[in-house]
Amino acid sequence: MFGAVLGAVLGLLAGPPLRVAVARYAVPPGEPWRDCRPTPLGRCARHGERVGPPPLSVEAAAAALGAALGAWAPGRWLPVLVWLALFGTVLGFVDAAVKRLPDALTLPLFLGTAALVPLADHRPAVWLRCALAAGALGLLFLLLALLAPMGLGDAKLAPSLGAVLGLAGWRTVYGGLFAMWAVAALWAVALLVLRRAGRRSELAFGPAMLLGTLAAVLAAP
């Protein structure tokens, strides 16, 4: 209980800088990064106009992730999972807003994950499994990007998620892939029911990838 409360508080404190990052990177391809410092209520501190996600949504998401990690994440995995949660919060909101996963976020996420995975488990066999899982997911999503309506940003995000899933074993890697598609399907159905999207609408897959990974890792034995 204490871990969940502490995680929620820390996540809430991380919310404002994460909102700034979301507002900066949530711009269409070809446009410069936005130079704005939004308040938690979703308004630019300089000019007062509405910018970024709905009020307090980023902060609430960060608090929920912090509570989940504080309650269920194994202590040795916390550094890499917190790293993923911080970048994942920003990437999820950016992708939902502009259907884009910028290299400026996916590249440092991957580099940090590669550095933190060895700290999460000291066994070389686990490092190899994480590397193989990262390569497998990266190749899978690259093929989907080339052959199906999937973005290259998803292919660049996939290796980081594969490495994290690999910490818990191959069963978790497979479970994570299933959870990604399950979350995406549920989200698509919800949008159709609420008439927020049509049959031909383009849906952001990044949030489903991130939530599926988190669910699989936290459910791992």
C-alpha positions as CSV (number, residue, x, y, z in Angstrom):
1,M,0.0,0.0,0.0
2,F,2.8,2.4,0.9
3,G,4.6,1.7,-2.4
4,A,1.5,2.5,-4.4
5,V,0.9,5.7,-2.6
6,L,4.5,6.8,-2.9
7,G,4.5,5.9,-6.5
8,A,1.4,7.9,-7.2
9,V,2.8,10.9,-5.4
10,L,6.0,10.7,-7.4
11,G,4.1,10.2,-10.6
12,L,2.0,13.3,-9.8
13,L,5.1,15.3,-9.3
14,A,6.5,14.1,-12.6
15,G,3.3,15.1,-14.4
16,P,4.1,18.8,-15.1
17,P,7.4,18.3,-16.8
18,L,5.9,15.4,-18.7
19,R,3.1,17.6,-19.9
20,V,5.7,20.1,-21.1
21,A,7.4,17.4,-23.1
22,V,4.0,16.2,-24.6
23,A,3.2,19.8,-25.7
24,R,6.7,20.2,-27.2
25,Y,6.7,17.0,-29.3
26,A,3.0,16.7,-30.2
27,V,3.3,18.5,-33.5
28,P,2.7,17.2,-37.1
29,P,5.7,15.9,-39.1
30,G,7.7,18.7,-40.7
31,E,6.8,21.3,-38.1
32,P,9.3,22.6,-35.5
33,W,9.0,21.5,-31.9
34,R,6.6,23.7,-30.0
35,D,8.2,26.2,-27.6
36,C,5.6,26.4,-24.8
37,R,5.3,25.7,-21.1
38,P,1.7,24.5,-20.5
39,T,0.1,24.5,-17.1
40,P,-1.6,21.4,-15.6
41,L,-4.9,23.0,-16.8
42,G,-3.7,22.8,-20.4
43,R,-3.0,26.4,-21.1
44,C,0.3,28.0,-22.3
45,A,1.9,29.8,-19.4
46,R,3.1,32.5,-21.8
47,H,0.1,33.2,-24.0
48,G,-2.8,31.6,-22.3
49,E,-4.2,29.5,-25.2
50,R,-5.2,25.9,-24.9
51,V,-2.3,23.5,-25.8
52,G,-1.6,19.9,-25.3
53,P,-3.8,17.1,-23.7
54,P,-6.9,17.8,-21.6
55,P,-6.4,19.3,-18.2
56,L,-4.7,17.1,-15.6
57,S,-4.8,14.1,-18.0
58,V,-1.0,13.7,-18.2
59,E,-0.7,14.1,-14.4
60,A,-3.4,11.5,-13.8
61,A,-1.7,9.0,-16.1
62,A,1.7,9.5,-14.5
63,A,0.2,9.1,-11.0
64,A,-1.6,5.9,-12.1
65,L,1.6,4.5,-13.6
66,G,3.5,5.4,-10.5
67,A,1.0,3.7,-8.3
68,A,1.1,0.5,-10.4
69,L,4.9,0.4,-10.4
70,G,5.0,1.1,-6.7
71,A,2.6,-1.7,-5.9
72,W,3.6,-4.5,-8.3
73,A,7.0,-3.9,-9.9
74,P,9.9,-6.0,-8.6
75,G,12.4,-3.7,-7.0
76,R,15.3,-4.8,-9.2
77,W,13.3,-3.8,-12.3
78,L,12.2,-0.4,-11.0
79,P,14.9,1.8,-12.7
80,V,14.2,0.4,-16.2
81,L,10.4,0.4,-15.7
82,V,10.4,4.0,-14.4
83,W,12.5,5.0,-17.4
84,L,10.0,3.3,-19.7
85,A,7.0,4.8,-17.8
86,L,8.4,8.4,-18.2
87,F,9.1,8.1,-21.9
88,G,6.0,6.0,-22.4
89,T,3.7,8.6,-20.9
90,V,5.0,11.2,-23.3
91,L,5.1,8.9,-26.3
92,G,1.5,7.7,-25.6
93,F,0.0,11.2,-25.5
94,V,2.0,12.4,-28.5
95,D,1.0,9.4,-30.6
96,A,-2.6,9.8,-29.6
97,A,-2.5,13.4,-30.6
98,V,-0.6,13.5,-33.9
99,K,-0.2,9.7,-34.8
100,R,3.6,10.1,-34.5
101,L,6.4,8.6,-32.4
102,P,9.3,11.0,-32.8
103,D,12.9,9.8,-33.0
104,A,13.8,12.5,-30.4
105,L,11.9,10.3,-27.9
106,T,12.3,6.7,-29.2
107,L,16.1,6.9,-29.6
108,P,16.9,8.0,-26.0
109,L,14.3,5.5,-24.7
110,F,16.2,2.7,-26.4
111,L,19.6,3.9,-25.3
112,G,18.5,4.2,-21.7
113,T,16.8,0.9,-21.8
114,A,19.9,-0.8,-23.2
115,A,21.9,0.7,-20.3
116,L,19.4,-0.1,-17.6
117,V,18.5,-3.7,-18.5
118,P,21.9,-5.1,-17.3
119,L,21.3,-3.4,-14.0
120,A,17.9,-5.1,-13.7
121,D,19.4,-8.6,-14.0
122,H,23.1,-9.5,-13.8
123,R,22.8,-12.8,-15.7
124,P,24.3,-12.8,-19.2
125,A,21.6,-15.3,-20.3
126,V,18.9,-12.7,-19.5
127,W,20.8,-10.0,-21.4
128,L,20.9,-12.3,-24.4
129,R,17.2,-13.0,-24.2
130,C,16.5,-9.3,-23.9
131,A,18.6,-8.6,-26.9
132,L,16.9,-11.3,-28.9
133,A,13.4,-10.1,-27.9
134,A,14.3,-6.5,-28.8
135,G,15.5,-7.7,-32.2
136,A,12.5,-9.9,-32.8
137,L,10.0,-7.2,-32.0
138,G,11.9,-4.6,-33.9
139,L,11.9,-6.9,-37.0
140,L,8.2,-7.8,-36.6
141,F,7.1,-4.2,-36.4
142,L,9.4,-3.2,-39.2
143,L,7.8,-5.9,-41.5
144,L,4.3,-4.6,-40.4
145,A,5.4,-1.1,-41.3
146,L,6.5,-2.2,-44.7
147,L,3.6,-4.5,-45.4
148,A,0.7,-3.2,-43.4
149,P,-0.7,0.1,-42.2
150,M,1.8,0.5,-39.3
151,G,4.1,3.4,-38.7
152,L,7.9,3.3,-38.7
153,G,7.7,5.0,-35.3
154,D,6.1,1.8,-33.9
155,A,9.1,-0.2,-35.3
156,K,11.5,2.1,-33.5
157,L,9.6,1.8,-30.3
158,A,9.3,-2.0,-30.4
159,P,13.0,-2.9,-29.5
160,S,12.8,-1.0,-26.2
161,L,9.6,-2.8,-25.3
162,G,11.0,-6.2,-26.4
163,A,14.0,-5.7,-24.2
164,V,11.9,-4.9,-21.1
165,L,9.5,-7.8,-21.8
166,G,12.5,-10.1,-22.2
167,L,13.5,-9.5,-18.6
168,A,10.6,-11.7,-17.5
169,G,11.0,-14.5,-20.0
170,W,9.7,-15.5,-23.4
171,R,6.2,-16.2,-22.1
172,T,6.0,-12.6,-21.1
173,V,7.2,-11.5,-24.5
174,Y,4.4,-13.5,-26.2
175,G,1.9,-12.3,-23.6
176,G,3.0,-8.7,-24.2
177,L,2.4,-9.0,-27.9
178,F,-1.0,-10.4,-27.3
179,A,-1.8,-7.7,-24.8
180,M,-0.8,-5.0,-27.3
181,W,-3.3,-6.2,-29.9
182,A,-5.9,-6.8,-27.2
183,V,-5.6,-3.2,-25.9
184,A,-5.7,-1.9,-29.5
185,A,-8.8,-3.9,-30.3
186,L,-10.6,-2.8,-27.2
187,W,-9.7,0.9,-27.9
188,A,-10.9,0.6,-31.5
189,V,-14.2,-0.9,-30.4
190,A,-14.7,1.8,-27.8
191,L,-14.0,4.6,-30.4
192,L,-16.5,3.0,-32.8
193,V,-19.1,2.7,-30.1
194,L,-18.6,6.3,-29.0
195,R,-18.6,7.4,-32.7
196,R,-15.2,9.0,-32.2
197,A,-13.7,7.0,-35.2
198,G,-14.9,5.2,-38.3
199,R,-14.0,1.9,-39.9
200,R,-11.3,3.6,-42.0
201,S,-9.9,5.8,-39.3
202,E,-6.2,5.7,-38.6
203,L,-5.6,4.7,-35.0
204,A,-2.4,5.3,-32.9
205,F,-0.9,1.9,-32.0
206,G,1.8,3.3,-29.7
207,P,-0.4,3.6,-26.6
208,A,-1.5,0.0,-27.0
209,M,2.1,-1.1,-27.3
210,L,3.1,0.7,-24.2
211,L,0.1,-0.4,-22.1
212,G,0.3,-4.0,-23.3
213,T,4.0,-4.1,-22.3
214,L,3.3,-2.7,-18.9
215,A,0.4,-5.1,-18.2
216,A,2.5,-8.1,-19.3
217,V,5.5,-7.2,-17.2
218,L,3.5,-6.4,-14.1
219,A,1.6,-9.7,-14.5
220,A,4.7,-11.8,-14.9
221,P,5.4,-14.3,-12.1
